[in-house]
């Protein structure tokens, strides 16, 4: 986490299997999952990133991803803050 101007920036990186390029555009949609139906049946509702994006939007922030299939994903979050000094 770091501060830049009037924003808090968070970068979350993993070395998982990544997200295929064709699914990256839909990853913040409700019930979206990169897994097949049977793989996600017990592991994911497909709502996590959708809800996260909505909450960050309420805070006037932004969320984006960079992902390479087979290499991993990086999630970037930027949230404005007001310094109360």
PDB file as gemmi writes it, atoms N, CA and C in Angstrom:
CRYST1    1.000    1.000    1.000  90.00  90.00  90.00 P 1                      
ATOM      1  N   UNK A   1       0.846  -1.169   0.000  1.00  0.00           N  
ATOM      2  CA  UNK A   1       0.000   0.000   0.000  1.00  0.00           C  
ATOM      3  C   UNK A   1       0.894   1.236   0.000  1.00  0.00           C  
ATOM      4  N   UNK A   2       0.472   2.243  -0.734  1.00  0.00           N  
ATOM      5  CA  UNK A   2       1.210   3.508  -0.743  1.00  0.00           C  
ATOM      6  C   UNK A   2       0.254   4.666  -0.962  1.00  0.00           C  
ATOM      7  N   UNK A   3       0.711   5.854  -0.664  1.00  0.00           N  
ATOM      8  CA  UNK A   3      -0.059   7.064  -0.895  1.00  0.00           C  
ATOM      9  C   UNK A   3       0.526   7.770  -2.108  1.00  0.00           C  
ATOM     10  N   UNK A   4      -0.334   8.264  -2.966  1.00  0.00           N  
ATOM     11  CA  UNK A   4       0.086   9.043  -4.126  1.00  0.00           C  
ATOM     12  C   UNK A   4      -0.903  10.172  -4.292  1.00  0.00           C  
ATOM     13  N   UNK A   5      -0.411  11.395  -4.161  1.00  0.00           N  
ATOM     14  CA  UNK A   5      -1.270  12.578  -4.175  1.00  0.00           C  
ATOM     15  C   UNK A   5      -2.347  12.397  -3.111  1.00  0.00           C  
ATOM     16  N   UNK A   6      -3.599  12.391  -3.481  1.00  0.00           N  
ATOM     17  CA  UNK A   6      -4.685  12.223  -2.513  1.00  0.00           C  
ATOM     18  C   UNK A   6      -5.342  10.859  -2.641  1.00  0.00           C  
ATOM     19  N   UNK A   7      -4.551   9.849  -2.984  1.00  0.00           N  
ATOM     20  CA  UNK A   7      -5.088   8.502  -3.139  1.00  0.00           C  
ATOM     21  C   UNK A   7      -4.257   7.490  -2.363  1.00  0.00           C  
ATOM     22  N   UNK A   8      -4.938   6.473  -1.897  1.00  0.00           N  
ATOM     23  CA  UNK A   8      -4.269   5.301  -1.345  1.00  0.00           C  
ATOM     24  C   UNK A   8      -4.277   4.263  -2.455  1.00  0.00           C  
ATOM     25  N   UNK A   9      -3.116   3.732  -2.765  1.00  0.00           N  
ATOM     26  CA  UNK A   9      -2.990   2.737  -3.824  1.00  0.00           C  
ATOM     27  C   UNK A   9      -2.661   1.381  -3.216  1.00  0.00           C  
ATOM     28  N   UNK A  10      -3.389   0.364  -3.645  1.00  0.00           N  
ATOM     29  CA  UNK A  10      -3.162  -0.996  -3.174  1.00  0.00           C  
ATOM     30  C   UNK A  10      -2.920  -1.871  -4.396  1.00  0.00           C  
ATOM     31  N   UNK A  11      -1.886  -2.691  -4.313  1.00  0.00           N  
ATOM     32  CA  UNK A  11      -1.546  -3.613  -5.399  1.00  0.00           C  
ATOM     33  C   UNK A  11      -1.518  -5.015  -4.800  1.00  0.00           C  
ATOM     34  N   UNK A  12      -2.319  -5.905  -5.366  1.00  0.00           N  
ATOM     35  CA  UNK A  12      -2.391  -7.282  -4.893  1.00  0.00           C  
ATOM     36  C   UNK A  12      -1.981  -8.179  -6.054  1.00  0.00           C  
ATOM     37  N   UNK A  13      -0.964  -9.001  -5.831  1.00  0.00           N  
ATOM     38  CA  UNK A  13      -0.422  -9.819  -6.906  1.00  0.00           C  
ATOM     39  C   UNK A  13      -0.417 -11.282  -6.490  1.00  0.00           C  
ATOM     40  N   UNK A  14      -0.789 -12.153  -7.431  1.00  0.00           N  
ATOM     41  CA  UNK A  14      -0.673 -13.580  -7.161  1.00  0.00           C  
ATOM     42  C   UNK A  14       0.061 -14.264  -8.304  1.00  0.00           C  
ATOM     43  N   UNK A  15       0.434 -15.490  -8.078  1.00  0.00           N  
ATOM     44  CA  UNK A  15       1.120 -16.270  -9.107  1.00  0.00           C  
ATOM     45  C   UNK A  15       0.269 -17.468  -9.496  1.00  0.00           C  
ATOM     46  N   UNK A  16      -1.054 -17.276  -9.436  1.00  0.00           N  
ATOM     47  CA  UNK A  16      -1.988 -18.340  -9.801  1.00  0.00           C  
ATOM     48  C   UNK A  16      -2.014 -18.566 -11.296  1.00  0.00           C  
ATOM     49  N   UNK A  17      -3.098 -19.167 -11.753  1.00  0.00           N  
ATOM     50  CA  UNK A  17      -3.175 -19.520 -13.173  1.00  0.00           C  
ATOM     51  C   UNK A  17      -3.570 -18.360 -14.076  1.00  0.00           C  
ATOM     52  N   UNK A  18      -3.920 -17.224 -13.506  1.00  0.00           N  
ATOM     53  CA  UNK A  18      -4.255 -16.065 -14.324  1.00  0.00           C  
ATOM     54  C   UNK A  18      -5.656 -16.142 -14.893  1.00  0.00           C  
ATOM     55  N   UNK A  19      -6.033 -15.094 -15.611  1.00  0.00           N  
ATOM     56  CA  UNK A  19      -7.363 -14.985 -16.194  1.00  0.00           C  
ATOM     57  C   UNK A  19      -7.214 -14.875 -17.703  1.00  0.00           C  
ATOM     58  N   UNK A  20      -7.881 -15.737 -18.457  1.00  0.00           N  
ATOM     59  CA  UNK A  20      -7.800 -15.648 -19.918  1.00  0.00           C  
ATOM     60  C   UNK A  20      -8.257 -14.270 -20.401  1.00  0.00           C  
ATOM     61  N   UNK A  21      -7.597 -13.760 -21.426  1.00  0.00           N  
ATOM     62  CA  UNK A  21      -7.863 -12.412 -21.940  1.00  0.00           C  
ATOM     63  C   UNK A  21      -9.338 -12.190 -22.261  1.00  0.00           C  
ATOM     64  N   UNK A  22      -9.997 -13.175 -22.854  1.00  0.00           N  
ATOM     65  CA  UNK A  22     -11.404 -13.009 -23.237  1.00  0.00           C  
ATOM     66  C   UNK A  22     -12.333 -12.891 -22.028  1.00  0.00           C  
ATOM     67  N   UNK A  23     -11.901 -13.328 -20.858  1.00  0.00           N  
ATOM     68  CA  UNK A  23     -12.724 -13.221 -19.650  1.00  0.00           C  
ATOM     69  C   UNK A  23     -12.395 -11.995 -18.817  1.00  0.00           C  
ATOM     70  N   UNK A  24     -11.290 -11.325 -19.103  1.00  0.00           N  
ATOM     71  CA  UNK A  24     -10.882 -10.164 -18.305  1.00  0.00           C  
ATOM     72  C   UNK A  24     -11.883  -9.021 -18.407  1.00  0.00           C  
ATOM     73  N   UNK A  25     -12.529  -8.841 -19.549  1.00  0.00           N  
ATOM     74  CA  UNK A  25     -13.491  -7.754 -19.723  1.00  0.00           C  
ATOM     75  C   UNK A  25     -14.747  -7.967 -18.892  1.00  0.00           C  
ATOM     76  N   UNK A  26     -15.041  -9.221 -18.538  1.00  0.00           N  
ATOM     77  CA  UNK A  26     -16.273  -9.550 -17.819  1.00  0.00           C  
ATOM     78  C   UNK A  26     -16.045  -9.855 -16.341  1.00  0.00           C  
ATOM     79  N   UNK A  27     -14.819  -9.804 -15.885  1.00  0.00           N  
ATOM     80  CA  UNK A  27     -14.473 -10.292 -14.555  1.00  0.00           C  
ATOM     81  C   UNK A  27     -15.184  -9.542 -13.422  1.00  0.00           C  
ATOM     82  N   UNK A  28     -15.613  -8.308 -13.654  1.00  0.00           N  
ATOM     83  CA  UNK A  28     -16.304  -7.540 -12.617  1.00  0.00           C  
ATOM     84  C   UNK A  28     -17.824  -7.645 -12.733  1.00  0.00           C  
ATOM     85  N   UNK A  29     -18.326  -8.457 -13.655  1.00  0.00           N  
ATOM     86  CA  UNK A  29     -19.759  -8.683 -13.791  1.00  0.00           C  
ATOM     87  C   UNK A  29     -20.227  -9.685 -12.746  1.00  0.00           C  
ATOM     88  N   UNK A  30     -21.513  -9.580 -12.308  1.00  0.00           N  
ATOM     89  CA  UNK A  30     -22.000 -10.546 -11.323  1.00  0.00           C  
ATOM     90  C   UNK A  30     -22.018 -11.960 -11.898  1.00  0.00           C  
ATOM     91  N   UNK A  31     -21.697 -12.910 -11.057  1.00  0.00           N  
ATOM     92  CA  UNK A  31     -21.687 -14.343 -11.357  1.00  0.00           C  
ATOM     93  C   UNK A  31     -20.650 -14.736 -12.392  1.00  0.00           C  
ATOM     94  N   UNK A  32     -19.672 -13.884 -12.617  1.00  0.00           N  
ATOM     95  CA  UNK A  32     -18.603 -14.206 -13.553  1.00  0.00           C  
ATOM     96  C   UNK A  32     -17.571 -15.068 -12.845  1.00  0.00           C  
ATOM     97  N   UNK A  33     -17.099 -16.050 -13.550  1.00  0.00           N  
ATOM     98  CA  UNK A  33     -16.044 -16.901 -13.022  1.00  0.00           C  
ATOM     99  C   UNK A  33     -15.184 -17.368 -14.172  1.00  0.00           C  
ATOM    100  N   UNK A  34     -13.929 -17.567 -13.914  1.00  0.00           N  
ATOM    101  CA  UNK A  34     -13.038 -18.080 -14.951  1.00  0.00           C  
ATOM    102  C   UNK A  34     -13.054 -19.595 -14.970  1.00  0.00           C  
ATOM    103  N   UNK A  35     -13.736 -20.190 -14.023  1.00  0.00           N  
ATOM    104  CA  UNK A  35     -13.796 -21.645 -13.914  1.00  0.00           C  
ATOM    105  C   UNK A  35     -14.991 -22.189 -14.691  1.00  0.00           C  
ATOM    106  N   UNK A  36     -14.943 -23.461 -15.019  1.00  0.00           N  
ATOM    107  CA  UNK A  36     -16.095 -24.110 -15.639  1.00  0.00           C  
ATOM    108  C   UNK A  36     -17.191 -24.253 -14.587  1.00  0.00           C  
ATOM    109  N   UNK A  37     -18.378 -24.576 -15.000  1.00  0.00           N  
ATOM    110  CA  UNK A  37     -19.503 -24.714 -14.078  1.00  0.00           C  
ATOM    111  C   UNK A  37     -19.175 -25.687 -12.952  1.00  0.00           C  
ATOM    112  N   UNK A  38     -18.613 -26.840 -13.276  1.00  0.00           N  
ATOM    113  CA  UNK A  38     -18.343 -27.851 -12.264  1.00  0.00           C  
ATOM    114  C   UNK A  38     -17.209 -27.447 -11.328  1.00  0.00           C  
ATOM    115  N   UNK A  39     -16.224 -26.723 -11.826  1.00  0.00           N  
ATOM    116  CA  UNK A  39     -15.125 -26.268 -10.971  1.00  0.00           C  
ATOM    117  C   UNK A  39     -15.593 -25.206  -9.992  1.00  0.00           C  
ATOM    118  N   UNK A  40     -16.490 -24.333 -10.421  1.00  0.00           N  
ATOM    119  CA  UNK A  40     -16.920 -23.245  -9.547  1.00  0.00           C  
ATOM    120  C   UNK A  40     -18.112 -23.602  -8.676  1.00  0.00           C  
ATOM    121  N   UNK A  41     -18.736 -24.738  -8.923  1.00  0.00           N  
ATOM    122  CA  UNK A  41     -19.942 -25.115  -8.204  1.00  0.00           C  
ATOM    123  C   UNK A  41     -19.771 -25.028  -6.695  1.00  0.00           C  
ATOM    124  N   UNK A  42     -18.631 -25.439  -6.179  1.00  0.00           N  
ATOM    125  CA  UNK A  42     -18.417 -25.439  -4.742  1.00  0.00           C  
ATOM    126  C   UNK A  42     -17.368 -24.430  -4.281  1.00  0.00           C  
ATOM    127  N   UNK A  43     -16.735 -23.731  -5.199  1.00  0.00           N  
ATOM    128  CA  UNK A  43     -15.635 -22.857  -4.820  1.00  0.00           C  
ATOM    129  C   UNK A  43     -15.937 -21.371  -4.923  1.00  0.00           C  
ATOM    130  N   UNK A  44     -16.831 -20.951  -5.811  1.00  0.00           N  
ATOM    131  CA  UNK A  44     -17.007 -19.527  -6.052  1.00  0.00           C  
ATOM    132  C   UNK A  44     -18.436 -19.205  -6.455  1.00  0.00           C  
ATOM    133  N   UNK A  45     -18.925 -18.078  -5.956  1.00  0.00           N  
ATOM    134  CA  UNK A  45     -20.240 -17.605  -6.379  1.00  0.00           C  
ATOM    135  C   UNK A  45     -20.123 -16.676  -7.583  1.00  0.00           C  
ATOM    136  N   UNK A  46     -18.911 -16.202  -7.856  1.00  0.00           N  
ATOM    137  CA  UNK A  46     -18.729 -15.253  -8.945  1.00  0.00           C  
ATOM    138  C   UNK A  46     -19.152 -13.844  -8.578  1.00  0.00           C  
ATOM    139  N   UNK A  47     -19.270 -13.560  -7.289  1.00  0.00           N  
ATOM    140  CA  UNK A  47     -19.713 -12.236  -6.844  1.00  0.00           C  
ATOM    141  C   UNK A  47     -18.619 -11.406  -6.178  1.00  0.00           C  
ATOM    142  N   UNK A  48     -17.502 -12.002  -5.835  1.00  0.00           N  
ATOM    143  CA  UNK A  48     -16.468 -11.303  -5.067  1.00  0.00           C  
ATOM    144  C   UNK A  48     -15.961 -10.031  -5.709  1.00  0.00           C  
ATOM    145  N   UNK A  49     -15.500 -10.105  -6.947  1.00  0.00           N  
ATOM    146  CA  UNK A  49     -14.976  -8.905  -7.611  1.00  0.00           C  
ATOM    147  C   UNK A  49     -16.088  -7.927  -7.960  1.00  0.00           C  
ATOM    148  N   UNK A  50     -17.272  -8.423  -8.239  1.00  0.00           N  
ATOM    149  CA  UNK A  50     -18.416  -7.543  -8.513  1.00  0.00           C  
ATOM    150  C   UNK A  50     -18.735  -6.696  -7.275  1.00  0.00           C  
ATOM    151  N   UNK A  51     -18.844  -7.338  -6.120  1.00  0.00           N  
ATOM    152  CA  UNK A  51     -19.137  -6.627  -4.873  1.00  0.00           C  
ATOM    153  C   UNK A  51     -17.988  -5.694  -4.505  1.00  0.00           C  
ATOM    154  N   UNK A  52     -16.765  -6.154  -4.681  1.00  0.00           N  
ATOM    155  CA  UNK A  52     -15.597  -5.319  -4.390  1.00  0.00           C  
ATOM    156  C   UNK A  52     -15.614  -4.053  -5.236  1.00  0.00           C  
ATOM    157  N   UNK A  53     -15.904  -4.193  -6.531  1.00  0.00           N  
ATOM    158  CA  UNK A  53     -15.945  -3.020  -7.408  1.00  0.00           C  
ATOM    159  C   UNK A  53     -17.043  -2.049  -6.978  1.00  0.00           C  
ATOM    160  N   UNK A  54     -18.198  -2.568  -6.589  1.00  0.00           N  
ATOM    161  CA  UNK A  54     -19.297  -1.708  -6.127  1.00  0.00           C  
ATOM    162  C   UNK A  54     -18.898  -0.936  -4.864  1.00  0.00           C  
ATOM    163  N   UNK A  55     -18.270  -1.626  -3.913  1.00  0.00           N  
ATOM    164  CA  UNK A  55     -17.846  -0.959  -2.675  1.00  0.00           C  
ATOM    165  C   UNK A  55     -16.786   0.105  -2.946  1.00  0.00           C  
ATOM    166  N   UNK A  56     -15.838  -0.216  -3.799  1.00  0.00           N  
ATOM    167  CA  UNK A  56     -14.799   0.761  -4.143  1.00  0.00           C  
ATOM    168  C   UNK A  56     -15.396   1.955  -4.868  1.00  0.00           C  
ATOM    169  N   UNK A  57     -16.400   1.712  -5.711  1.00  0.00           N  
ATOM    170  CA  UNK A  57     -17.082   2.806  -6.421  1.00  0.00           C  
ATOM    171  C   UNK A  57     -17.789   3.741  -5.447  1.00  0.00           C  
ATOM    172  N   UNK A  58     -18.377   3.181  -4.391  1.00  0.00           N  
ATOM    173  CA  UNK A  58     -19.041   4.007  -3.370  1.00  0.00           C  
ATOM    174  C   UNK A  58     -18.032   4.959  -2.727  1.00  0.00           C  
ATOM    175  N   UNK A  59     -16.785   4.515  -2.626  1.00  0.00           N  
ATOM    176  CA  UNK A  59     -15.720   5.344  -2.049  1.00  0.00           C  
ATOM    177  C   UNK A  59     -15.046   6.228  -3.101  1.00  0.00           C  
ATOM    178  N   UNK A  60     -15.634   6.294  -4.295  1.00  0.00           N  
ATOM    179  CA  UNK A  60     -15.091   7.062  -5.427  1.00  0.00           C  
ATOM    180  C   UNK A  60     -13.722   6.560  -5.859  1.00  0.00           C  
ATOM    181  N   UNK A  61     -13.506   5.264  -5.698  1.00  0.00           N  
ATOM    182  CA  UNK A  61     -12.237   4.665  -6.080  1.00  0.00           C  
ATOM    183  C   UNK A  61     -12.339   3.894  -7.385  1.00  0.00           C  
ATOM    184  N   UNK A  62     -11.233   3.269  -7.749  1.00  0.00           N  
ATOM    185  CA  UNK A  62     -11.155   2.479  -8.974  1.00  0.00           C  
ATOM    186  C   UNK A  62     -10.468   1.153  -8.690  1.00  0.00           C  
ATOM    187  N   UNK A  63     -10.841   0.145  -9.472  1.00  0.00           N  
ATOM    188  CA  UNK A  63     -10.189  -1.155  -9.401  1.00  0.00           C  
ATOM    189  C   UNK A  63      -9.959  -1.632 -10.826  1.00  0.00           C  
ATOM    190  N   UNK A  64      -8.797  -2.219 -11.053  1.00  0.00           N  
ATOM    191  CA  UNK A  64      -8.486  -2.771 -12.369  1.00  0.00           C  
ATOM    192  C   UNK A  64      -7.588  -3.984 -12.191  1.00  0.00           C  
ATOM    193  N   UNK A  65      -7.457  -4.759 -13.259  1.00  0.00           N  
ATOM    194  CA  UNK A  65      -6.601  -5.932 -13.192  1.00  0.00           C  
ATOM    195  C   UNK A  65      -5.665  -5.991 -14.385  1.00  0.00           C  
ATOM    196  N   UNK A  66      -4.558  -6.662 -14.182  1.00  0.00           N  
ATOM    197  CA  UNK A  66      -3.650  -7.084 -15.247  1.00  0.00           C  
ATOM    198  C   UNK A  66      -3.452  -8.570 -15.018  1.00  0.00           C  
ATOM    199  N   UNK A  67      -3.596  -9.356 -16.054  1.00  0.00           N  
ATOM    200  CA  UNK A  67      -3.451 -10.786 -15.873  1.00  0.00           C  
ATOM    201  C   UNK A  67      -2.862 -11.428 -17.111  1.00  0.00           C  
ATOM    202  N   UNK A  68      -2.022 -12.401 -16.890  1.00  0.00           N  
ATOM    203  CA  UNK A  68      -1.471 -13.213 -17.971  1.00  0.00           C  
ATOM    204  C   UNK A  68      -1.813 -14.654 -17.651  1.00  0.00           C  
ATOM    205  N   UNK A  69      -2.552 -15.273 -18.539  1.00  0.00           N  
ATOM    206  CA  UNK A  69      -2.970 -16.643 -18.315  1.00  0.00           C  
ATOM    207  C   UNK A  69      -1.752 -17.543 -18.167  1.00  0.00           C  
ATOM    208  N   UNK A  70      -1.739 -18.322 -17.125  1.00  0.00           N  
ATOM    209  CA  UNK A  70      -0.614 -19.189 -16.834  1.00  0.00           C  
ATOM    210  C   UNK A  70       0.463 -18.541 -15.974  1.00  0.00           C  
ATOM    211  N   UNK A  71       0.353 -17.244 -15.715  1.00  0.00           N  
ATOM    212  CA  UNK A  71       1.382 -16.517 -14.953  1.00  0.00           C  
ATOM    213  C   UNK A  71       0.862 -15.897 -13.660  1.00  0.00           C  
ATOM    214  N   UNK A  72      -0.365 -15.387 -13.658  1.00  0.00           N  
ATOM    215  CA  UNK A  72      -0.904 -14.754 -12.459  1.00  0.00           C  
ATOM    216  C   UNK A  72      -1.631 -13.461 -12.758  1.00  0.00           C  
ATOM    217  N   UNK A  73      -2.126 -12.848 -11.706  1.00  0.00           N  
ATOM    218  CA  UNK A  73      -2.960 -11.655 -11.814  1.00  0.00           C  
ATOM    219  C   UNK A  73      -2.500 -10.606 -10.819  1.00  0.00           C  
ATOM    220  N   UNK A  74      -2.585  -9.350 -11.230  1.00  0.00           N  
ATOM    221  CA  UNK A  74      -2.351  -8.226 -10.332  1.00  0.00           C  
ATOM    222  C   UNK A  74      -3.611  -7.372 -10.314  1.00  0.00           C  
ATOM    223  N   UNK A  75      -4.088  -7.059  -9.115  1.00  0.00           N  
ATOM    224  CA  UNK A  75      -5.261  -6.205  -8.930  1.00  0.00           C  
ATOM    225  C   UNK A  75      -4.773  -4.871  -8.385  1.00  0.00           C  
ATOM    226  N   UNK A  76      -5.234  -3.787  -8.997  1.00  0.00           N  
ATOM    227  CA  UNK A  76      -4.876  -2.429  -8.572  1.00  0.00           C  
ATOM    228  C   UNK A  76      -6.123  -1.738  -8.032  1.00  0.00           C  
ATOM    229  N   UNK A  77      -6.011  -1.173  -6.841  1.00  0.00           N  
ATOM    230  CA  UNK A  77      -7.106  -0.440  -6.221  1.00  0.00           C  
ATOM    231  C   UNK A  77      -6.601   0.946  -5.858  1.00  0.00           C  
ATOM    232  N   UNK A  78      -7.384   1.952  -6.202  1.00  0.00           N  
ATOM    233  CA  UNK A  78      -7.065   3.337  -5.859  1.00  0.00           C  
ATOM    234  C   UNK A  78      -8.298   3.938  -5.171  1.00  0.00           C  
ATOM    235  N   UNK A  79      -8.085   4.472  -3.957  1.00  0.00           N  
ATOM    236  CA  UNK A  79      -9.174   5.077  -3.198  1.00  0.00           C  
ATOM    237  C   UNK A  79      -8.730   6.458  -2.734  1.00  0.00           C  
ATOM    238  N   UNK A  80      -9.517   7.491  -3.031  1.00  0.00           N  
ATOM    239  CA  UNK A  80      -9.150   8.828  -2.570  1.00  0.00           C  
ATOM    240  C   UNK A  80      -9.263   8.947  -1.039  1.00  0.00           C  
ATOM    241  N   UNK A  81      -8.399   9.753  -0.470  1.00  0.00           N  
ATOM    242  CA  UNK A  81      -8.485  10.009   0.953  1.00  0.00           C  
ATOM    243  C   UNK A  81      -8.296  11.489   1.216  1.00  0.00           C  
ATOM    244  N   UNK A  82      -8.820  11.914   2.335  1.00  0.00           N  
ATOM    245  CA  UNK A  82      -8.677  13.310   2.744  1.00  0.00           C  
ATOM    246  C   UNK A  82      -7.807  13.338   3.991  1.00  0.00           C  
ATOM    247  N   UNK A  83      -6.716  14.053   3.917  1.00  0.00           N  
ATOM    248  CA  UNK A  83      -5.812  14.158   5.044  1.00  0.00           C  
ATOM    249  C   UNK A  83      -6.385  15.135   6.063  1.00  0.00           C  
ATOM    250  N   UNK A  84      -6.661  14.652   7.258  1.00  0.00           N  
ATOM    251  CA  UNK A  84      -7.281  15.466   8.313  1.00  0.00           C  
ATOM    252  C   UNK A  84      -6.221  15.954   9.303  1.00  0.00           C  
ATOM    253  N   UNK A  85      -5.298  16.779   8.856  1.00  0.00           N  
ATOM    254  CA  UNK A  85      -4.237  17.265   9.752  1.00  0.00           C  
ATOM    255  C   UNK A  85      -4.628  18.516  10.460  1.00  0.00           C  
TER     256      UNK A  85                                                      
END                                                                             
